Amino acid sequence: MPVDHRREAGLAMKEIVAVDIGGTHARFAIATVEAGRVVSLGDAVTLKCAEHASMQLAWEAFGREIGRVLPRAAGIAVACPIQGDILKLTNNPWIIRPAQLAEQLGVDEHVLVNDFGAVGYAVTQVDATHLRHLCGPDTDLSANGVTTIVGPGTGLGSAYVVRRDGRSLVCETEGGHVDFAPLDSVDDRILQRLRQRYRRVSAERIVSGPGLVNLYETIAELEGQPALIHDDKELWTLALEGRDPMASAAVERFCLALGAVAGDLALAQGANGVVIAGGVGLRLADHLPRSGFAERFVAKGRFESMMARMPVKLITHPQPGLLGAAAAFAERF
């Protein structure tokens, strides 16, 4: 009988819990990994973070939901930098102490990654069918070089992947917190207005789900109209259904800002390809190609021709955070 060297090296097929914790939701699934790859990803269970007092309690609720003993291994993605003894999520009140996770969750092995680091791992494993063309040349992402990943959701996530000779290195960043850079008079008004509210105006204040409210309120002020809606979820629904002209104008402005930020990060990171991710990015799948996103993406002065040669994709996998959390575990164990 031939020797299975992957099993001898500890790379046998293994069940793990994949976890993706964001600002609003915590998602869980059972995944199977083998030899550095995610073999399968089960159905996701989505829990509202506000309905559970801690990650441990949400973990236990997931076990009850699926009615089985959970595997003693986990790949966990969380929406904050993975630094220090205490992790405070960016838009979520949960506190995570990495040193206590194994005991709290009852696991023998686990990997903890930033949520957009997880999306980076997902990008390294999805096939081309889950990467929808947005703008630039309609070609596959390069097998060598840097891929920038930008994703608006509850916040604005960012990461990048460096590929060399068949290997990939995922780099976690907090690029969504760079300064917002205005490019026209409307942007100037947005920045001026937000400076009255925040000491520093980051890109995330505009390019995120809640950021649509800031755009809508500024447009209402410019038009001399009352800003009647202050709930971002309602605004997104009205805008994407075309039922409110000012909400629709806010989404158009959002697409411009997303294009500009994605281009800035790609330029700064020396990328030769970009992937847009995040829950809001997916909602805009049909809208982005028809918006000013591409124009703002390439509008980088002397580097416009270089930016125009860069393929920009949208990741359409239904659970990139869970896939990436599982992939991060698979790559390290």
Contacts in CASP RR format, 6 or more apart in sequence:
PFRMAT RR
TARGET T0000
AUTHOR 0000-0000-0000
METHOD contacts of the structure
MODEL  1
MPVDHRREAGLAMKEIVAVDIGGTHARFAIATVEAGRVVSLGDAVTLKCA
EHASMQLAWEAFGREIGRVLPRAAGIAVACPIQGDILKLTNNPWIIRPAQ
LAEQLGVDEHVLVNDFGAVGYAVTQVDATHLRHLCGPDTDLSANGVTTIV
GPGTGLGSAYVVRRDGRSLVCETEGGHVDFAPLDSVDDRILQRLRQRYRR
VSAERIVSGPGLVNLYETIAELEGQPALIHDDKELWTLALEGRDPMASAA
VERFCLALGAVAGDLALAQGANGVVIAGGVGLRLADHLPRSGFAERFVAK
GRFESMMARMPVKLITHPQPGLLGAAAAFAERF
4 12 0 8 1.000
6 12 0 8 1.000
6 34 0 8 1.000
6 35 0 8 1.000
10 333 0 8 1.000
11 34 0 8 1.000
11 35 0 8 1.000
11 36 0 8 1.000
12 34 0 8 1.000
13 32 0 8 1.000
13 33 0 8 1.000
13 34 0 8 1.000
13 39 0 8 1.000
14 32 0 8 1.000
14 33 0 8 1.000
14 34 0 8 1.000
14 71 0 8 1.000
14 73 0 8 1.000
14 333 0 8 1.000
15 30 0 8 1.000
15 31 0 8 1.000
15 32 0 8 1.000
15 71 0 8 1.000
15 73 0 8 1.000
16 30 0 8 1.000
16 31 0 8 1.000
16 32 0 8 1.000
16 33 0 8 1.000
16 71 0 8 1.000
16 73 0 8 1.000
16 74 0 8 1.000
16 75 0 8 1.000
16 326 0 8 1.000
16 329 0 8 1.000
17 28 0 8 1.000
17 29 0 8 1.000
17 30 0 8 1.000
17 31 0 8 1.000
17 59 0 8 1.000
17 62 0 8 1.000
17 70 0 8 1.000
17 71 0 8 1.000
17 73 0 8 1.000
17 74 0 8 1.000
17 75 0 8 1.000
17 107 0 8 1.000
18 28 0 8 1.000
18 29 0 8 1.000
18 30 0 8 1.000
18 31 0 8 1.000
18 41 0 8 1.000
18 74 0 8 1.000
18 75 0 8 1.000
18 321 0 8 1.000
18 322 0 8 1.000
18 323 0 8 1.000
18 324 0 8 1.000
18 325 0 8 1.000
18 326 0 8 1.000
18 329 0 8 1.000
19 26 0 8 1.000
19 27 0 8 1.000
19 28 0 8 1.000
19 59 0 8 1.000
19 74 0 8 1.000
19 75 0 8 1.000
19 76 0 8 1.000
19 77 0 8 1.000
19 322 0 8 1.000
19 325 0 8 1.000
20 26 0 8 1.000
20 27 0 8 1.000
20 28 0 8 1.000
20 77 0 8 1.000
20 115 0 8 1.000
20 118 0 8 1.000
20 319 0 8 1.000
20 321 0 8 1.000
20 322 0 8 1.000
20 325 0 8 1.000
21 27 0 8 1.000
21 49 0 8 1.000
21 55 0 8 1.000
21 76 0 8 1.000
21 77 0 8 1.000
21 78 0 8 1.000
21 79 0 8 1.000
21 89 0 8 1.000
21 92 0 8 1.000
21 94 0 8 1.000
21 115 0 8 1.000
22 49 0 8 1.000
22 78 0 8 1.000
22 79 0 8 1.000
22 89 0 8 1.000
22 91 0 8 1.000
22 92 0 8 1.000
22 115 0 8 1.000
22 154 0 8 1.000
23 49 0 8 1.000
23 79 0 8 1.000
23 89 0 8 1.000
23 90 0 8 1.000
23 91 0 8 1.000
23 92 0 8 1.000
23 154 0 8 1.000
23 155 0 8 1.000
24 48 0 8 1.000
24 49 0 8 1.000
24 50 0 8 1.000
24 91 0 8 1.000
24 92 0 8 1.000
24 154 0 8 1.000
25 46 0 8 1.000
25 47 0 8 1.000
25 48 0 8 1.000
25 49 0 8 1.000
26 46 0 8 1.000
26 47 0 8 1.000
26 48 0 8 1.000
26 49 0 8 1.000
26 52 0 8 1.000
26 55 0 8 1.000
26 58 0 8 1.000
27 44 0 8 1.000
27 45 0 8 1.000
27 46 0 8 1.000
27 47 0 8 1.000
27 319 0 8 1.000
27 321 0 8 1.000
27 322 0 8 1.000
28 44 0 8 1.000
28 45 0 8 1.000
28 47 0 8 1.000
28 58 0 8 1.000
28 59 0 8 1.000
28 62 0 8 1.000
28 322 0 8 1.000
29 41 0 8 1.000
29 42 0 8 1.000
29 43 0 8 1.000
29 44 0 8 1.000
29 45 0 8 1.000
29 319 0 8 1.000
29 322 0 8 1.000
29 326 0 8 1.000
30 42 0 8 1.000
30 66 0 8 1.000
30 70 0 8 1.000
30 71 0 8 1.000
31 38 0 8 1.000
31 40 0 8 1.000
31 41 0 8 1.000
31 42 0 8 1.000
31 322 0 8 1.000
31 323 0 8 1.000
31 326 0 8 1.000
31 329 0 8 1.000
32 38 0 8 1.000
32 39 0 8 1.000
32 40 0 8 1.000
32 41 0 8 1.000
33 39 0 8 1.000
33 326 0 8 1.000
33 327 0 8 1.000
33 329 0 8 1.000
33 330 0 8 1.000
33 333 0 8 1.000
34 330 0 8 1.000
35 330 0 8 1.000
36 327 0 8 1.000
36 330 0 8 1.000
36 331 0 8 1.000
37 125 0 8 1.000
37 327 0 8 1.000
37 330 0 8 1.000
38 125 0 8 1.000
38 323 0 8 1.000
38 324 0 8 1.000
38 326 0 8 1.000
38 327 0 8 1.000
38 330 0 8 1.000
41 319 0 8 1.000
41 322 0 8 1.000
41 323 0 8 1.000
41 326 0 8 1.000
44 318 0 8 1.000
44 319 0 8 1.000
44 322 0 8 1.000
45 62 0 8 1.000
45 65 0 8 1.000
45 66 0 8 1.000
47 58 0 8 1.000
47 61 0 8 1.000
47 62 0 8 1.000
49 58 0 8 1.000
49 92 0 8 1.000
49 93 0 8 1.000
49 94 0 8 1.000
52 58 0 8 1.000
52 61 0 8 1.000
54 94 0 8 1.000
54 95 0 8 1.000
55 94 0 8 1.000
55 96 0 8 1.000
55 104 0 8 1.000
56 104 0 8 1.000
56 105 0 8 1.000
59 70 0 8 1.000
59 104 0 8 1.000
59 105 0 8 1.000
62 70 0 8 1.000
63 70 0 8 1.000
71 107 0 8 1.000
72 106 0 8 1.000
72 107 0 8 1.000
72 108 0 8 1.000
72 109 0 8 1.000
73 107 0 8 1.000
73 108 0 8 1.000
73 109 0 8 1.000
73 110 0 8 1.000
73 329 0 8 1.000
73 333 0 8 1.000
74 105 0 8 1.000
74 107 0 8 1.000
74 109 0 8 1.000
74 110 0 8 1.000
74 111 0 8 1.000
74 329 0 8 1.000
75 110 0 8 1.000
75 111 0 8 1.000
75 112 0 8 1.000
75 113 0 8 1.000
75 325 0 8 1.000
75 326 0 8 1.000
75 328 0 8 1.000
75 329 0 8 1.000
76 101 0 8 1.000
76 110 0 8 1.000
76 111 0 8 1.000
76 112 0 8 1.000
76 113 0 8 1.000
76 325 0 8 1.000
77 113 0 8 1.000
77 114 0 8 1.000
77 115 0 8 1.000
77 117 0 8 1.000
77 118 0 8 1.000
77 321 0 8 1.000
77 322 0 8 1.000
77 324 0 8 1.000
77 325 0 8 1.000
77 328 0 8 1.000
78 87 0 8 1.000
78 89 0 8 1.000
78 96 0 8 1.000
78 112 0 8 1.000
78 113 0 8 1.000
78 114 0 8 1.000
78 115 0 8 1.000
79 89 0 8 1.000
79 90 0 8 1.000
79 91 0 8 1.000
79 92 0 8 1.000
79 114 0 8 1.000
79 115 0 8 1.000
79 154 0 8 1.000
79 155 0 8 1.000
80 87 0 8 1.000
80 88 0 8 1.000
80 89 0 8 1.000
80 90 0 8 1.000
80 114 0 8 1.000
80 115 0 8 1.000
81 87 0 8 1.000
81 114 0 8 1.000
81 172 0 8 1.000
81 174 0 8 1.000
82 98 0 8 1.000
82 112 0 8 1.000
82 113 0 8 1.000
82 114 0 8 1.000
82 172 0 8 1.000
84 98 0 8 1.000
85 97 0 8 1.000
85 98 0 8 1.000
85 99 0 8 1.000
86 95 0 8 1.000
86 96 0 8 1.000
86 97 0 8 1.000
87 95 0 8 1.000
87 96 0 8 1.000
87 97 0 8 1.000
87 98 0 8 1.000
88 95 0 8 1.000
89 96 0 8 1.000
90 155 0 8 1.000
91 154 0 8 1.000
91 155 0 8 1.000
98 112 0 8 1.000
101 107 0 8 1.000
101 110 0 8 1.000
101 112 0 8 1.000
102 108 0 8 1.000
102 110 0 8 1.000
109 329 0 8 1.000
109 333 0 8 1.000
110 329 0 8 1.000
111 325 0 8 1.000
111 328 0 8 1.000
111 329 0 8 1.000
111 332 0 8 1.000
111 333 0 8 1.000
113 121 0 8 1.000
113 170 0 8 1.000
113 172 0 8 1.000
113 324 0 8 1.000
113 325 0 8 1.000
113 328 0 8 1.000
114 159 0 8 1.000
114 172 0 8 1.000
115 157 0 8 1.000
115 321 0 8 1.000
116 149 0 8 1.000
116 151 0 8 1.000
116 157 0 8 1.000
116 158 0 8 1.000
116 159 0 8 1.000
116 172 0 8 1.000
116 173 0 8 1.000
116 277 0 8 1.000
117 149 0 8 1.000
117 159 0 8 1.000
117 170 0 8 1.000
117 171 0 8 1.000
117 172 0 8 1.000
117 324 0 8 1.000
117 328 0 8 1.000
118 320 0 8 1.000
118 321 0 8 1.000
118 322 0 8 1.000
118 323 0 8 1.000
118 324 0 8 1.000
118 325 0 8 1.000
118 327 0 8 1.000
118 328 0 8 1.000
119 149 0 8 1.000
119 151 0 8 1.000
119 159 0 8 1.000
119 275 0 8 1.000
119 277 0 8 1.000
119 278 0 8 1.000
119 315 0 8 1.000
119 320 0 8 1.000
119 321 0 8 1.000
119 324 0 8 1.000
120 149 0 8 1.000
120 159 0 8 1.000
120 160 0 8 1.000
120 161 0 8 1.000
120 170 0 8 1.000
120 275 0 8 1.000
120 324 0 8 1.000
121 170 0 8 1.000
121 323 0 8 1.000
121 324 0 8 1.000
121 325 0 8 1.000
121 327 0 8 1.000
121 328 0 8 1.000
121 331 0 8 1.000
122 315 0 8 1.000
122 317 0 8 1.000
122 320 0 8 1.000
122 321 0 8 1.000
122 323 0 8 1.000
122 324 0 8 1.000
122 327 0 8 1.000
123 131 0 8 1.000
123 141 0 8 1.000
123 147 0 8 1.000
123 149 0 8 1.000
123 161 0 8 1.000
123 275 0 8 1.000
123 315 0 8 1.000
123 320 0 8 1.000
124 161 0 8 1.000
124 163 0 8 1.000
124 168 0 8 1.000
124 170 0 8 1.000
124 327 0 8 1.000
125 323 0 8 1.000
125 324 0 8 1.000
125 327 0 8 1.000
126 315 0 8 1.000
126 317 0 8 1.000
126 320 0 8 1.000
126 323 0 8 1.000
128 140 0 8 1.000
130 315 0 8 1.000
130 316 0 8 1.000
130 317 0 8 1.000
131 140 0 8 1.000
131 141 0 8 1.000
131 275 0 8 1.000
131 313 0 8 1.000
131 314 0 8 1.000
131 315 0 8 1.000
131 316 0 8 1.000
132 285 0 8 1.000
132 313 0 8 1.000
132 314 0 8 1.000
132 315 0 8 1.000
132 316 0 8 1.000
133 311 0 8 1.000
133 312 0 8 1.000
133 313 0 8 1.000
133 314 0 8 1.000
134 276 0 8 1.000
134 288 0 8 1.000
134 289 0 8 1.000
134 293 0 8 1.000
134 294 0 8 1.000
134 312 0 8 1.000
134 313 0 8 1.000
134 314 0 8 1.000
135 289 0 8 1.000
135 293 0 8 1.000
135 294 0 8 1.000
135 297 0 8 1.000
135 312 0 8 1.000
136 294 0 8 1.000
136 308 0 8 1.000
136 309 0 8 1.000
136 310 0 8 1.000
136 311 0 8 1.000
136 312 0 8 1.000
137 309 0 8 1.000
137 310 0 8 1.000
137 311 0 8 1.000
138 311 0 8 1.000
139 311 0 8 1.000
140 311 0 8 1.000
141 147 0 8 1.000
141 273 0 8 1.000
141 275 0 8 1.000
141 311 0 8 1.000
141 313 0 8 1.000
142 163 0 8 1.000
142 272 0 8 1.000
142 273 0 8 1.000
143 163 0 8 1.000
143 166 0 8 1.000
144 163 0 8 1.000
144 164 0 8 1.000
144 165 0 8 1.000
145 162 0 8 1.000
145 163 0 8 1.000
145 164 0 8 1.000
145 271 0 8 1.000
145 272 0 8 1.000
146 160 0 8 1.000
146 161 0 8 1.000
146 162 0 8 1.000
146 163 0 8 1.000
146 269 0 8 1.000
146 270 0 8 1.000
146 271 0 8 1.000
146 272 0 8 1.000
146 273 0 8 1.000
147 160 0 8 1.000
147 161 0 8 1.000
147 163 0 8 1.000
147 271 0 8 1.000
147 272 0 8 1.000
147 273 0 8 1.000
147 274 0 8 1.000
147 275 0 8 1.000
148 158 0 8 1.000
148 160 0 8 1.000
148 262 0 8 1.000
148 263 0 8 1.000
148 265 0 8 1.000
148 266 0 8 1.000
148 269 0 8 1.000
148 270 0 8 1.000
148 271 0 8 1.000
148 273 0 8 1.000
148 274 0 8 1.000
148 275 0 8 1.000
149 157 0 8 1.000
149 158 0 8 1.000
149 159 0 8 1.000
149 160 0 8 1.000
149 161 0 8 1.000
149 274 0 8 1.000
149 275 0 8 1.000
149 276 0 8 1.000
149 277 0 8 1.000
150 156 0 8 1.000
150 157 0 8 1.000
150 158 0 8 1.000
150 176 0 8 1.000
150 258 0 8 1.000
150 261 0 8 1.000
150 262 0 8 1.000
150 265 0 8 1.000
150 274 0 8 1.000
150 275 0 8 1.000
150 276 0 8 1.000
150 277 0 8 1.000
151 157 0 8 1.000
151 158 0 8 1.000
151 276 0 8 1.000
151 277 0 8 1.000
151 278 0 8 1.000
151 279 0 8 1.000
151 280 0 8 1.000
151 281 0 8 1.000
152 207 0 8 1.000
152 208 0 8 1.000
152 209 0 8 1.000
152 258 0 8 1.000
152 278 0 8 1.000
152 279 0 8 1.000
152 280 0 8 1.000
152 281 0 8 1.000
153 208 0 8 1.000
153 209 0 8 1.000
153 278 0 8 1.000
153 279 0 8 1.000
153 280 0 8 1.000
153 281 0 8 1.000
154 208 0 8 1.000
154 209 0 8 1.000
154 210 0 8 1.000
155 176 0 8 1.000
155 204 0 8 1.000
155 208 0 8 1.000
155 209 0 8 1.000
155 210 0 8 1.000
156 175 0 8 1.000
156 176 0 8 1.000
156 177 0 8 1.000
156 202 0 8 1.000
156 203 0 8 1.000
156 204 0 8 1.000
156 207 0 8 1.000
156 208 0 8 1.000
156 261 0 8 1.000
157 174 0 8 1.000
157 175 0 8 1.000
157 176 0 8 1.000
157 204 0 8 1.000
157 277 0 8 1.000
157 278 0 8 1.000
158 173 0 8 1.000
158 174 0 8 1.000
158 175 0 8 1.000
158 176 0 8 1.000
158 265 0 8 1.000
159 170 0 8 1.000
159 171 0 8 1.000
159 172 0 8 1.000
159 173 0 8 1.000
160 170 0 8 1.000
160 171 0 8 1.000
160 173 0 8 1.000
160 265 0 8 1.000
160 269 0 8 1.000
160 271 0 8 1.000
161 168 0 8 1.000
161 169 0 8 1.000
161 170 0 8 1.000
161 171 0 8 1.000
162 168 0 8 1.000
162 169 0 8 1.000
162 171 0 8 1.000
163 169 0 8 1.000
170 328 0 8 1.000
175 203 0 8 1.000
175 265 0 8 1.000
176 202 0 8 1.000
176 203 0 8 1.000
176 204 0 8 1.000
176 207 0 8 1.000
176 261 0 8 1.000
176 265 0 8 1.000
177 202 0 8 1.000
177 203 0 8 1.000
177 204 0 8 1.000
178 202 0 8 1.000
178 203 0 8 1.000
178 261 0 8 1.000
178 264 0 8 1.000
178 265 0 8 1.000
179 200 0 8 1.000
179 201 0 8 1.000
179 202 0 8 1.000
179 203 0 8 1.000
180 187 0 8 1.000
180 190 0 8 1.000
180 191 0 8 1.000
180 194 0 8 1.000
180 201 0 8 1.000
180 202 0 8 1.000
180 203 0 8 1.000
180 205 0 8 1.000
180 206 0 8 1.000
180 257 0 8 1.000
181 187 0 8 1.000
181 203 0 8 1.000
181 260 0 8 1.000
181 264 0 8 1.000
182 188 0 8 1.000
182 190 0 8 1.000
182 191 0 8 1.000
183 256 0 8 1.000
183 260 0 8 1.000
183 296 0 8 1.000
183 299 0 8 1.000
186 218 0 8 1.000
186 219 0 8 1.000
186 222 0 8 1.000
186 253 0 8 1.000
187 257 0 8 1.000
189 218 0 8 1.000
189 221 0 8 1.000
189 222 0 8 1.000
190 206 0 8 1.000
190 214 0 8 1.000
190 215 0 8 1.000
190 218 0 8 1.000
190 253 0 8 1.000
191 201 0 8 1.000
193 214 0 8 1.000
193 217 0 8 1.000
193 218 0 8 1.000
193 221 0 8 1.000
194 201 0 8 1.000
194 205 0 8 1.000
194 206 0 8 1.000
194 214 0 8 1.000
195 201 0 8 1.000
198 205 0 8 1.000
203 257 0 8 1.000
203 261 0 8 1.000
204 211 0 8 1.000
205 211 0 8 1.000
205 214 0 8 1.000
206 214 0 8 1.000
206 215 0 8 1.000
206 254 0 8 1.000
206 257 0 8 1.000
207 254 0 8 1.000
207 257 0 8 1.000
207 258 0 8 1.000
207 261 0 8 1.000
208 280 0 8 1.000
209 232 0 8 1.000
209 236 0 8 1.000
209 280 0 8 1.000
210 232 0 8 1.000
211 232 0 8 1.000
211 254 0 8 1.000
212 232 0 8 1.000
212 235 0 8 1.000
212 236 0 8 1.000
212 239 0 8 1.000
212 247 0 8 1.000
212 250 0 8 1.000
212 251 0 8 1.000
212 254 0 8 1.000
213 229 0 8 1.000
213 230 0 8 1.000
213 231 0 8 1.000
213 232 0 8 1.000
213 235 0 8 1.000
215 250 0 8 1.000
215 253 0 8 1.000
215 254 0 8 1.000
215 257 0 8 1.000
216 227 0 8 1.000
216 229 0 8 1.000
216 235 0 8 1.000
216 246 0 8 1.000
216 247 0 8 1.000
216 250 0 8 1.000
217 227 0 8 1.000
217 230 0 8 1.000
219 246 0 8 1.000
219 249 0 8 1.000
219 250 0 8 1.000
219 253 0 8 1.000
220 226 0 8 1.000
220 227 0 8 1.000
220 246 0 8 1.000
221 227 0 8 1.000
223 246 0 8 1.000
225 246 0 8 1.000
229 235 0 8 1.000
229 238 0 8 1.000
229 244 0 8 1.000
229 247 0 8 1.000
235 244 0 8 1.000
235 247 0 8 1.000
235 250 0 8 1.000
236 247 0 8 1.000
236 251 0 8 1.000
236 280 0 8 1.000
236 283 0 8 1.000
238 244 0 8 1.000
238 247 0 8 1.000
238 248 0 8 1.000
239 247 0 8 1.000
239 248 0 8 1.000
239 250 0 8 1.000
239 251 0 8 1.000
240 251 0 8 1.000
240 283 0 8 1.000
240 287 0 8 1.000
242 248 0 8 1.000
251 284 0 8 1.000
251 287 0 8 1.000
252 291 0 8 1.000
252 292 0 8 1.000
255 284 0 8 1.000
255 287 0 8 1.000
255 288 0 8 1.000
255 291 0 8 1.000
255 292 0 8 1.000
255 293 0 8 1.000
256 291 0 8 1.000
256 292 0 8 1.000
256 293 0 8 1.000
256 295 0 8 1.000
256 296 0 8 1.000
257 296 0 8 1.000
258 276 0 8 1.000
258 281 0 8 1.000
258 284 0 8 1.000
258 288 0 8 1.000
258 293 0 8 1.000
258 296 0 8 1.000
259 292 0 8 1.000
259 293 0 8 1.000
259 294 0 8 1.000
259 296 0 8 1.000
259 297 0 8 1.000
260 296 0 8 1.000
260 297 0 8 1.000
260 299 0 8 1.000
262 274 0 8 1.000
262 276 0 8 1.000
262 293 0 8 1.000
262 297 0 8 1.000
262 312 0 8 1.000
263 274 0 8 1.000
263 296 0 8 1.000
263 297 0 8 1.000
263 298 0 8 1.000
263 300 0 8 1.000
263 307 0 8 1.000
264 300 0 8 1.000
265 271 0 8 1.000
266 273 0 8 1.000
266 274 0 8 1.000
266 297 0 8 1.000
266 307 0 8 1.000
266 310 0 8 1.000
267 300 0 8 1.000
267 303 0 8 1.000
267 307 0 8 1.000
271 310 0 8 1.000
272 310 0 8 1.000
273 310 0 8 1.000
273 311 0 8 1.000
273 312 0 8 1.000
273 313 0 8 1.000
274 297 0 8 1.000
274 310 0 8 1.000
274 311 0 8 1.000
274 312 0 8 1.000
274 313 0 8 1.000
275 312 0 8 1.000
275 313 0 8 1.000
275 314 0 8 1.000
275 315 0 8 1.000
276 288 0 8 1.000
276 312 0 8 1.000
276 313 0 8 1.000
276 314 0 8 1.000
276 315 0 8 1.000
277 314 0 8 1.000
277 315 0 8 1.000
277 320 0 8 1.000
278 320 0 8 1.000
281 288 0 8 1.000
281 314 0 8 1.000
282 314 0 8 1.000
282 316 0 8 1.000
284 291 0 8 1.000
285 314 0 8 1.000
285 316 0 8 1.000
288 314 0 8 1.000
294 312 0 8 1.000
297 307 0 8 1.000
297 312 0 8 1.000
298 304 0 8 1.000
298 307 0 8 1.000
298 308 0 8 1.000
299 307 0 8 1.000
300 306 0 8 1.000
300 307 0 8 1.000
317 323 0 8 1.000
END
